[in-house]
Amino acid sequence: MKVTALQIQKFRSIDNTTITMNQMLAIVGANNVGKSHFLRALNAFFNYDDEKEAFLSQDHVYSFRSRPRITVTFSDVKPEDCIDPEYLHDDTLTIRFTYRWDRKTPAYDVIKPNYTQTISIDQFESLISHFRYIYVPIVRNYEGAISGDNGIAYNLLKTVFQRQVSNRNTIQPLVSRLTEKIENTVFKSALNSIKQYYPLGNADFAIQTMSSEVVDLILRSVSLYLSENTQRNEINNCGSGIQSAVYFAISMAVAIEDNVNYLVGIEEPELNMHPQAQRQLIETLKNKSQYPNTQFILTTHSTVIIDKLGHTSIVLCRKSTVPSRNIVTSATQISSDFWLKYNFNQERYYNFYQYKNSEFFFSNYIIITESPTDCNIISALLSKCGIDIESKAISLIPADGEKSVKCPYALAKELGIPFVCIVDRDVFQPYLRYNRKESLDTDGIPQYRPERKQSSPIYDLIKPDDITEIIRAFTKNNYNHVLELLEPYHIISMRYAIEIDLAICRTYCDAICNILELSEENKNMSFLLKNRSSRIKDYDVITSTFDLVSTKNLPKSYKKIISDTRKMIESN
């Protein structure tokens, strides 16, 4: 039995969103976008009493009198796990929680195709009796939880004690003998003192203790220590990162002792953990053999954790505004058919892109280029124009060549992140001869065949008719039309290449020649392109030209990059 889908409606800042669950799911996004609301919604569904006060105080309200609804779908449900098999659809069970403001109580419905049946709270509890949800909040009361007389450590000890007693009660007789000894010594002496000083004459007193109460007192009177080498420290005296890990471990132990299926919701598990510990934590949680019948749902800001997860294990949260309220939370998730849809080899894809997860999932805007050099140049260009990529959360993603451009393009598109993709002309047209160097004309400008490149991954992103028009426009030297045709696809093609476009611009060509300290006879475009092809791509050279020359003299391709970036920011 496992959770496969979660739908949340009118709960806190969530209007209506559905996410697909799997063994591990991380909810990411900026601060205050409503990530924790997903975990609180699950807690309301499974552990209503924990969230009751929040409902009564209307903290969980979306808008006035709107009804919060939380629908959970379970799969792999066996008939013996379900109070009434008629509630099952194949092996699936779907239950909807609705909070009724008029009655200040929840209602539960079982949902099947063309079928809705209201059930009682007792029936609901029976239906999910083989499932638990453990919520680990961001504010973790370590002392109370771990060492308190009603904390999770006590619950763990009590659960283990009850199981052992039910299997073979070897503890209770020992407790009875201990109780008897205490009664015959300590209690007897104390009673004699009470009788001696009783002011109203002769009287007899007795102290009676139940052995079960003795056990309970022992279980509540424990302190937990961590032993490392020869040193032993009480958990309350350890660092908060250790305390957080212990809190989680005890929570898990309680669930495992229950011997049920369970979902664990953890807010920011990376809290107070160094990067190596975060990596160890997430790798451990992904180990199905260590946590059988367990699912995890996390909220996180950790780039370390995000970069250790597959794309389909991440939900991206964003916020927007609507007239009825200030903030609305939306959730975007890569579909399970992502790889098939874009014809990706999953393993090869991750070999290059997995470590860039955080660049995607924590970005407001994305600019995709063919190389790190292109990224550096565009970063300097935007800075020159007063666009602060850090404050705007713009990520520049190098695709490691033309063949890989399609991958970040598809990911940004699927996630709904505003993006622009910048490529060179040679992704559309082949060079006139074998390579660029051999295809230079007398001025050093590369020449291209008047035909489309035989194969290019970027063709999968553009309609065939538009590709034909793009090749025709390039051939006719109608660069403006090329830009127009590519705009709906969020693609900018350089007229030639990022460094060539700059070098063929007269004002910038002169600036580059001066920076390179060329002789007067060599201060020309042809010499630059033919004899300084590597130097004109140099980051320091290009950025220095930005300092010397006004942006109004930039080539059209550069101006397009600036205008599209500004447009991308302003429209979102």
C-alpha positions as CSV (number, residue, x, y, z in Angstrom):
1,M,0.0,0.0,0.0
2,K,1.5,3.3,-1.1
3,V,0.4,6.8,-1.9
4,T,0.5,7.5,-5.7
5,A,-1.2,10.9,-6.0
6,L,-2.1,13.9,-3.9
7,Q,-4.6,16.6,-4.9
8,I,-5.0,19.7,-2.7
9,Q,-7.8,22.2,-3.2
10,K,-8.4,25.5,-1.4
11,F,-5.9,24.8,1.4
12,R,-3.8,27.7,2.6
13,S,-2.2,29.2,-0.5
14,I,-3.0,26.2,-2.8
15,D,-6.0,26.7,-5.1
16,N,-6.0,23.4,-6.9
17,T,-2.9,21.3,-7.7
18,T,-2.1,17.6,-8.1
19,I,1.2,15.9,-7.7
20,T,2.3,12.4,-8.5
21,M,4.0,10.6,-5.6
22,N,6.8,8.1,-5.7
23,Q,9.3,6.6,-3.3
24,M,11.1,10.0,-2.9
25,L,9.8,13.4,-3.7
26,A,11.4,16.8,-3.0
27,I,9.3,20.0,-3.1
28,V,11.5,23.0,-3.9
29,G,11.1,26.6,-4.6
30,A,11.9,30.1,-3.2
31,N,11.1,31.1,0.4
32,N,7.4,31.6,1.3
33,V,5.9,29.9,-1.9
34,G,4.0,27.4,0.1
35,K,6.2,24.3,0.1
36,S,5.3,23.2,3.6
37,H,1.6,23.4,2.8
38,F,1.9,20.1,1.0
39,L,3.2,18.4,4.2
40,R,0.6,20.2,6.4
41,A,-2.2,19.0,4.0
42,L,-1.0,15.4,4.3
43,N,-0.9,15.8,8.1
44,A,-4.5,17.2,8.1
45,F,-5.6,14.2,6.1
46,F,-3.9,11.5,8.2
47,N,-3.6,13.2,11.6
48,Y,-6.5,15.6,11.7
49,D,-6.2,16.2,15.5
50,D,-2.7,17.7,15.0
51,E,-4.1,20.3,12.6
52,K,-7.4,20.9,14.3
53,E,-6.4,24.2,15.9
54,A,-5.1,25.5,12.7
55,F,-8.5,24.8,11.0
56,L,-10.4,26.4,13.9
57,S,-8.2,29.5,13.7
58,Q,-8.6,29.6,9.9
59,D,-4.9,29.3,9.3
60,H,-5.7,26.6,6.7
61,V,-8.3,28.8,4.9
62,Y,-7.7,29.7,1.2
63,S,-10.4,32.3,0.9
64,F,-13.6,33.1,2.9
65,R,-15.8,30.0,3.3
66,S,-13.9,28.0,0.8
67,R,-13.8,24.3,1.6
68,P,-10.3,22.7,1.9
69,R,-10.2,19.4,0.1
70,I,-7.4,16.9,0.3
71,T,-7.6,13.8,-1.9
72,V,-5.2,10.9,-1.5
73,T,-4.9,8.0,-3.9
74,F,-3.4,4.7,-2.7
75,S,-2.3,1.9,-4.9
76,D,-1.2,-1.7,-4.3
77,V,-4.1,-2.0,-1.8
78,K,-4.8,-5.6,-0.9
79,P,-8.4,-6.6,0.0
80,E,-7.3,-7.6,3.5
81,D,-5.9,-4.0,4.0
82,C,-9.3,-2.5,3.3
83,I,-12.4,-2.6,5.5
84,D,-14.6,-3.0,2.5
85,P,-13.2,-4.2,-0.8
86,E,-16.1,-2.6,-2.6
87,Y,-14.3,0.7,-2.0
88,L,-11.4,-0.4,-4.2
89,H,-11.1,0.3,-7.9
90,D,-8.8,-2.6,-9.1
91,D,-6.1,-2.2,-6.4
92,T,-6.6,1.6,-5.9
93,L,-8.3,3.4,-3.1
94,T,-9.1,7.1,-3.3
95,I,-10.3,9.1,-0.3
96,R,-11.2,12.7,-0.1
97,F,-11.0,14.8,3.0
98,T,-13.2,17.9,3.2
99,Y,-13.2,20.4,6.0
100,R,-16.7,21.7,6.8
101,W,-16.5,25.2,8.2
102,D,-20.2,25.1,9.4
103,R,-19.7,22.0,11.5
104,K,-16.0,22.6,12.2
105,T,-15.3,18.9,11.4
106,P,-13.9,17.0,8.5
107,A,-15.9,14.7,6.2
108,Y,-14.5,11.8,4.3
109,D,-15.6,10.3,0.9
110,V,-14.4,7.3,-1.0
111,I,-14.2,8.1,-4.7
112,K,-14.4,5.7,-7.7
113,P,-15.2,6.3,-11.3
114,N,-18.9,7.5,-11.3
115,Y,-19.1,6.7,-7.6
116,T,-18.8,8.7,-4.4
117,Q,-19.6,7.3,-1.0
118,T,-19.5,9.3,2.3
119,I,-17.9,7.3,5.1
120,S,-17.6,7.8,8.9
121,I,-14.5,8.7,10.7
122,D,-14.3,5.2,12.1
123,Q,-14.5,3.8,8.6
124,F,-11.8,6.2,7.4
125,E,-9.5,5.1,10.2
126,S,-10.1,1.5,9.4
127,L,-9.4,2.0,5.7
128,I,-6.0,3.6,6.5
129,S,-5.2,1.4,9.5
130,H,-2.3,-0.1,7.5
131,F,-0.8,3.3,6.7
132,R,0.9,6.0,8.7
133,Y,2.0,9.5,8.0
134,I,4.9,11.0,10.1
135,Y,5.3,14.7,9.9
136,V,8.7,16.1,10.9
137,P,8.3,19.9,11.1
138,I,10.9,22.5,10.6
139,V,10.7,23.7,14.2
140,R,11.9,20.6,16.0
141,N,11.5,20.6,19.8
142,Y,14.5,18.2,20.3
143,E,14.5,18.3,24.1
144,G,10.8,17.7,24.4
145,A,10.6,15.2,21.6
146,I,13.7,13.1,22.5
147,S,13.9,13.3,26.3
148,G,10.5,14.5,27.3
149,D,8.1,12.2,29.2
150,N,5.7,12.2,26.4
151,G,8.1,12.5,23.4
152,I,8.8,10.2,20.5
153,A,11.5,8.4,22.4
154,Y,8.9,7.4,25.0
155,N,6.5,6.3,22.3
156,L,9.2,4.2,20.7
157,L,10.1,2.5,24.0
158,K,6.5,1.9,24.8
159,T,5.8,0.3,21.4
160,V,8.8,-2.0,21.7
161,F,7.8,-2.9,25.3
162,Q,4.3,-3.8,24.3
163,R,5.4,-5.9,21.4
164,Q,7.9,-7.8,23.6
165,V,5.3,-8.4,26.3
166,S,2.8,-9.6,23.8
167,N,5.3,-12.1,22.3
168,R,6.7,-13.4,25.6
169,N,6.2,-11.6,28.9
170,T,9.6,-12.1,30.6
171,I,9.7,-8.5,31.9
172,Q,6.5,-8.2,33.9
173,P,7.5,-10.8,36.5
174,L,10.8,-9.0,37.1
175,V,8.9,-5.7,37.5
176,S,6.5,-7.4,40.0
177,R,9.4,-8.7,42.1
178,L,11.1,-5.2,42.1
179,T,7.8,-3.6,43.1
180,E,7.3,-6.1,45.9
181,K,10.8,-5.4,47.2
182,I,10.2,-1.6,47.1
183,E,6.9,-2.1,48.9
184,N,8.5,-4.2,51.7
185,T,11.4,-1.7,52.3
186,V,10.9,1.8,51.1
187,F,7.1,1.9,51.3
188,K,6.9,0.1,54.6
189,S,9.4,2.5,56.2
190,A,7.6,5.5,54.8
191,L,4.2,4.3,56.1
192,N,5.6,3.8,59.6
193,S,6.7,7.4,59.6
194,I,3.3,8.6,58.4
195,K,1.5,6.6,61.1
196,Q,3.9,7.9,63.8
197,Y,3.2,11.5,63.0
198,Y,-0.5,11.2,62.2
199,P,-2.2,13.7,64.6
200,L,-5.7,12.1,64.8
201,G,-4.9,8.9,66.6
202,N,-4.3,5.4,65.4
203,A,-4.7,4.7,61.7
204,D,-3.4,2.4,59.1
205,F,-2.1,3.5,55.7
206,A,-1.2,1.7,52.6
207,I,0.7,2.5,49.3
208,Q,-0.3,0.5,46.3
209,T,1.5,0.5,43.0
210,M,0.6,-1.1,39.8
211,S,3.6,-2.8,38.1
212,S,2.6,-1.4,34.8
213,E,2.9,2.1,36.2
214,V,6.4,1.3,37.3
215,V,7.3,0.3,33.8
216,D,5.7,3.4,32.4
217,L,7.7,5.6,34.9
218,I,10.9,3.9,33.8
219,L,10.1,4.4,30.1
220,R,9.4,8.1,30.7
221,S,12.6,8.6,32.8
222,V,15.2,8.1,30.1
223,S,18.0,10.2,28.6
224,L,19.5,9.5,25.2
225,Y,23.2,9.6,24.7
226,L,25.4,9.5,21.6
227,S,28.7,7.5,21.9
228,E,31.5,8.4,19.6
229,N,34.8,6.6,20.2
230,T,35.3,7.0,24.0
231,Q,33.1,10.1,24.4
232,R,29.5,10.0,25.4
233,N,27.3,13.1,25.1
234,E,23.6,13.5,25.9
235,I,21.7,14.3,22.7
236,N,20.4,17.6,24.2
237,N,24.1,18.7,24.4
238,C,24.9,17.7,20.8
239,G,24.8,20.0,17.8
240,S,21.4,20.8,16.2
241,G,22.4,18.8,13.1
242,I,22.9,15.6,15.2
243,Q,19.7,16.4,17.1
244,S,17.8,16.7,13.8
245,A,19.1,13.3,12.6
246,V,18.3,11.6,15.9
247,Y,14.8,13.1,15.8
248,F,14.3,11.7,12.4
249,A,15.8,8.3,13.3
250,I,13.4,7.9,16.3
251,S,10.4,8.9,14.2
252,M,11.4,6.3,11.7
253,A,11.9,3.7,14.4
254,V,8.4,4.3,15.7
255,A,6.9,3.8,12.3
256,I,8.8,0.7,11.6
257,E,7.8,-0.8,14.9
258,D,4.2,-0.3,13.9
259,N,4.9,-2.7,11.0
260,V,2.8,-0.7,8.5
261,N,3.3,1.2,5.3
262,Y,4.2,4.8,5.9
263,L,4.9,8.2,4.3
264,V,7.4,10.5,6.0
265,G,7.1,14.3,5.5
266,I,10.2,16.2,6.5
267,E,10.7,20.0,6.3
268,E,14.2,21.0,5.3
269,P,16.1,17.8,6.4
270,E,19.3,19.6,5.6
271,L,18.9,21.9,8.5
272,N,22.3,22.4,10.3
273,M,23.9,19.7,8.3
274,H,27.1,20.1,6.3
275,P,27.1,19.2,2.6
276,Q,28.7,15.7,3.1
277,A,26.1,14.9,5.8
278,Q,23.3,16.0,3.5
279,R,24.6,13.7,0.7
280,Q,24.8,10.8,3.1
281,L,21.3,11.5,4.4
282,I,19.7,11.6,1.0
283,E,21.5,8.5,-0.2
284,T,20.3,6.7,2.9
285,L,16.7,7.7,2.4
286,K,16.8,6.5,-1.2
287,N,17.9,3.0,0.0
288,K,14.7,1.0,-0.3
289,S,16.2,-2.0,1.5
290,Q,16.9,0.1,4.6
291,Y,13.4,1.7,4.6
292,P,11.0,-0.9,3.2
293,N,7.4,0.1,2.5
294,T,8.4,3.8,3.0
295,Q,7.9,6.9,1.0
296,F,9.5,10.3,1.7
297,I,8.3,13.8,0.8
298,L,10.6,16.6,1.6
299,T,10.8,20.4,1.4
300,T,14.2,21.7,0.8
301,H,16.4,24.6,-0.2
302,S,19.5,22.5,-0.4
303,T,21.3,22.4,-3.8
304,V,23.2,19.4,-2.5
305,I,20.0,17.4,-2.0
306,I,18.4,18.5,-5.2
307,D,21.5,17.6,-7.2
308,K,21.3,14.0,-5.9
309,L,17.7,13.4,-7.1
310,G,16.3,12.6,-10.5
311,H,14.1,15.2,-12.3
312,T,10.9,13.1,-11.8
313,S,11.5,13.2,-8.0
314,I,11.2,17.0,-7.8
315,V,8.2,19.2,-7.6
316,L,8.8,22.9,-8.4
317,C,6.7,25.4,-6.4
318,R,6.0,28.9,-7.5
319,K,3.8,31.7,-6.4
320,S,1.5,34.1,-8.3
321,T,-1.3,36.5,-7.4
322,V,-5.0,36.4,-8.1
323,P,-7.8,38.9,-7.1
324,S,-9.1,36.7,-4.3
325,R,-5.8,36.6,-2.4
326,N,-2.2,37.8,-2.5
327,I,-0.3,34.5,-3.0
328,V,-1.3,31.4,-4.9
329,T,0.9,28.4,-4.9
330,S,1.3,26.3,-8.0
331,A,3.3,23.1,-8.5
332,T,5.0,21.8,-11.6
333,Q,6.4,18.3,-12.0
334,I,8.2,16.4,-14.8
335,S,6.0,13.7,-16.2
336,S,7.0,10.1,-16.1
337,D,6.9,10.0,-20.0
338,F,9.5,12.9,-20.2
339,W,12.2,10.7,-21.5
340,L,10.0,9.1,-24.2
341,K,8.4,12.4,-25.2
342,Y,11.8,14.0,-26.0
343,N,13.5,10.8,-27.1
344,F,16.2,11.0,-24.4
345,N,18.5,8.3,-23.2
346,Q,17.9,8.7,-19.4
347,E,21.3,7.4,-18.3
348,R,23.3,9.6,-20.8
349,Y,21.1,12.5,-19.9
350,Y,21.9,12.3,-16.2
351,N,25.6,11.7,-16.8
352,F,25.8,15.4,-17.9
353,Y,22.8,17.1,-16.4
354,Q,22.1,15.6,-13.0
355,Y,24.6,17.9,-11.2
356,K,22.8,20.9,-12.7
357,N,19.4,20.2,-11.1
358,S,19.6,23.1,-8.7
359,E,20.4,25.5,-11.5
360,F,17.0,24.6,-13.0
361,F,14.8,24.2,-10.0
362,F,16.0,27.3,-8.1
363,S,16.0,29.7,-11.1
364,N,13.4,32.3,-12.0
365,Y,14.8,32.5,-15.6
366,I,17.1,30.4,-17.7
367,I,19.5,31.3,-20.5
368,I,20.8,28.3,-22.4
369,T,24.0,28.5,-24.4
370,E,26.3,26.1,-26.2
371,S,29.3,26.5,-24.0
372,P,30.7,27.9,-20.7
373,T,32.5,30.6,-22.8
374,D,29.2,31.8,-24.2
375,C,27.7,31.9,-20.7
376,N,30.5,34.1,-19.5
377,I,30.2,36.5,-22.4
378,I,26.4,36.8,-22.0
379,S,26.8,37.3,-18.2
380,A,29.1,40.2,-18.9
381,L,26.8,41.6,-21.5
382,L,23.8,41.6,-19.2
383,S,25.8,43.2,-16.4
384,K,26.9,45.9,-18.9
385,C,23.2,46.6,-19.5
386,G,22.3,46.8,-15.8
387,I,20.7,43.3,-15.6
388,D,21.8,41.7,-12.3
389,I,21.6,37.9,-12.9
390,E,22.0,37.1,-9.3
391,S,19.2,39.3,-7.9
392,K,16.9,38.2,-10.7
393,A,17.8,34.6,-10.2
394,I,18.9,34.1,-13.8
395,S,20.8,30.9,-14.4
396,L,23.1,30.5,-17.4
397,I,23.2,26.9,-18.5
398,P,26.0,25.7,-20.8
399,A,24.8,22.8,-22.9
400,D,28.2,21.4,-23.8
401,G,27.7,21.8,-27.5
402,E,25.0,21.8,-30.1
403,K,24.0,18.2,-29.5
404,S,23.1,18.8,-25.9
405,V,21.1,22.0,-26.3
406,K,17.8,20.1,-26.5
407,C,18.1,18.7,-23.0
408,P,18.0,21.9,-20.9
409,Y,15.5,23.3,-23.4
410,A,13.1,20.5,-22.8
411,L,13.5,20.6,-19.0
412,A,12.9,24.4,-18.9
413,K,9.9,24.1,-21.1
414,E,8.4,21.2,-19.1
415,L,8.8,23.1,-15.8
416,G,7.3,26.2,-17.2
417,I,10.4,28.3,-16.3
418,P,10.8,31.4,-18.6
419,F,13.9,30.7,-20.8
420,V,15.8,31.7,-23.9
421,C,18.1,29.4,-25.9
422,I,21.1,31.0,-27.7
423,V,22.8,29.0,-30.5
424,D,25.2,29.6,-33.4
425,R,24.2,29.6,-37.0
426,D,25.9,26.2,-37.6
427,V,23.2,24.3,-35.8
428,F,21.0,25.1,-38.8
429,Q,23.4,25.2,-41.8
430,P,26.5,23.2,-42.5
431,Y,29.8,25.0,-43.2
432,L,30.6,25.5,-46.9
433,R,33.6,23.1,-46.5
434,Y,34.7,20.6,-43.9
435,N,35.0,23.0,-41.0
436,R,34.7,26.6,-40.1
437,K,38.4,27.5,-40.7
438,E,38.3,26.1,-44.2
439,S,35.0,27.9,-44.9
440,L,36.2,31.4,-44.3
441,D,35.9,34.0,-47.1
442,T,38.5,36.6,-47.9
443,D,37.2,38.7,-45.0
444,G,37.5,35.8,-42.6
445,I,33.7,35.4,-42.3
446,P,32.5,31.7,-42.4
447,Q,30.3,30.7,-45.3
448,Y,27.5,28.1,-45.3
449,R,25.9,25.8,-47.7
450,P,22.4,27.0,-48.8
451,E,20.8,24.0,-47.3
452,R,19.7,22.7,-43.9
453,K,22.1,20.6,-41.8
454,Q,21.4,16.9,-42.2
455,S,20.7,16.4,-38.6
456,S,20.5,18.6,-35.6
457,P,18.8,17.9,-32.2
458,I,17.4,21.4,-32.3
459,Y,15.2,20.4,-35.3
460,D,13.0,18.4,-32.9
461,L,12.0,21.7,-31.3
462,I,11.0,23.6,-34.4
463,K,8.2,23.0,-37.0
464,P,9.7,21.6,-40.3
465,D,8.1,24.4,-42.3
466,D,9.8,27.0,-40.1
467,I,13.1,25.3,-40.4
468,T,12.8,25.5,-44.2
469,E,12.0,29.3,-43.9
470,I,14.9,29.8,-41.5
471,I,17.4,28.3,-44.0
472,R,15.9,30.4,-46.8
473,A,16.2,33.6,-44.7
474,F,19.8,32.8,-43.8
475,T,20.6,32.1,-47.4
476,K,19.1,35.4,-48.5
477,N,20.9,37.2,-45.7
478,N,17.6,38.2,-44.1
479,Y,18.7,37.9,-40.5
480,N,15.8,39.9,-39.1
481,H,13.4,37.3,-40.5
482,V,15.5,34.5,-38.8
483,L,15.0,36.1,-35.5
484,E,11.3,36.5,-36.1
485,L,10.8,32.9,-37.0
486,L,12.7,31.7,-34.0
487,E,11.1,34.0,-31.4
488,P,8.0,31.7,-30.7
489,Y,10.4,28.9,-29.9
490,H,12.4,31.1,-27.4
491,I,15.5,30.6,-29.5
492,I,18.0,33.2,-30.7
493,S,20.5,32.3,-33.4
494,M,23.6,34.4,-33.7
495,R,24.2,35.7,-37.2
496,Y,27.3,33.6,-37.2
497,A,28.8,32.9,-33.7
498,I,28.9,34.9,-30.5
499,E,32.5,36.2,-31.0
500,I,32.2,36.6,-34.8
501,D,29.0,38.7,-34.5
502,L,30.9,41.1,-32.2
503,A,34.1,41.2,-34.3
504,I,32.2,42.1,-37.5
505,C,30.7,45.1,-35.8
506,R,32.9,48.0,-36.8
507,T,33.0,49.8,-33.5
508,Y,33.7,46.7,-31.5
509,C,36.2,45.5,-34.0
510,D,38.2,48.7,-33.5
511,A,38.0,48.3,-29.7
512,I,39.2,44.6,-29.9
513,C,42.1,45.6,-32.1
514,N,43.2,48.2,-29.6
515,I,42.8,45.9,-26.7
516,L,45.0,43.3,-28.5
517,E,47.5,46.1,-29.3
518,L,47.6,45.2,-33.0
519,S,49.7,47.2,-35.4
520,E,47.9,49.7,-37.6
521,E,48.1,47.5,-40.7
522,N,46.5,44.6,-38.8
523,K,43.7,46.6,-37.2
524,N,40.9,45.2,-39.3
525,M,38.2,42.6,-39.2
526,S,39.8,40.2,-41.6
527,F,43.0,39.9,-39.6
528,L,41.0,39.4,-36.4
529,L,38.9,36.6,-37.8
530,K,41.7,34.8,-39.6
531,N,44.6,35.3,-37.2
532,R,43.1,36.0,-33.8
533,S,40.1,33.6,-33.8
534,S,41.0,32.2,-30.4
535,R,41.7,35.6,-28.8
536,I,38.5,37.2,-29.8
537,K,36.6,34.5,-27.8
538,D,38.7,35.4,-24.7
539,Y,36.4,36.5,-21.9
540,D,38.7,39.3,-20.7
541,V,39.0,40.7,-24.3
542,I,35.2,40.7,-24.9
543,T,34.3,42.2,-21.5
544,S,37.0,44.9,-22.0
545,T,35.3,45.9,-25.2
546,F,32.0,46.2,-23.3
547,D,33.7,48.8,-21.0
548,L,34.9,50.8,-24.0
549,V,32.0,50.8,-26.3
550,S,28.4,52.0,-25.9
551,T,25.7,49.3,-26.0
552,K,23.9,51.2,-28.7
553,N,26.6,50.0,-31.1
554,L,26.1,46.3,-30.3
555,P,25.3,44.0,-33.1
556,K,21.7,43.0,-33.7
557,S,22.1,39.5,-32.2
558,Y,23.4,41.0,-28.9
559,K,20.6,43.5,-28.8
560,K,18.2,40.7,-29.3
561,I,19.7,38.8,-26.3
562,I,19.3,41.9,-24.1
563,S,15.7,42.7,-25.2
564,D,14.5,39.1,-24.9
565,T,16.0,38.8,-21.4
566,R,14.3,42.0,-20.3
567,K,11.0,40.9,-21.9
568,M,11.3,37.6,-20.1
569,I,11.8,39.3,-16.7
570,E,9.1,42.0,-17.2
571,S,6.4,39.5,-18.3
572,N,6.8,37.3,-15.3
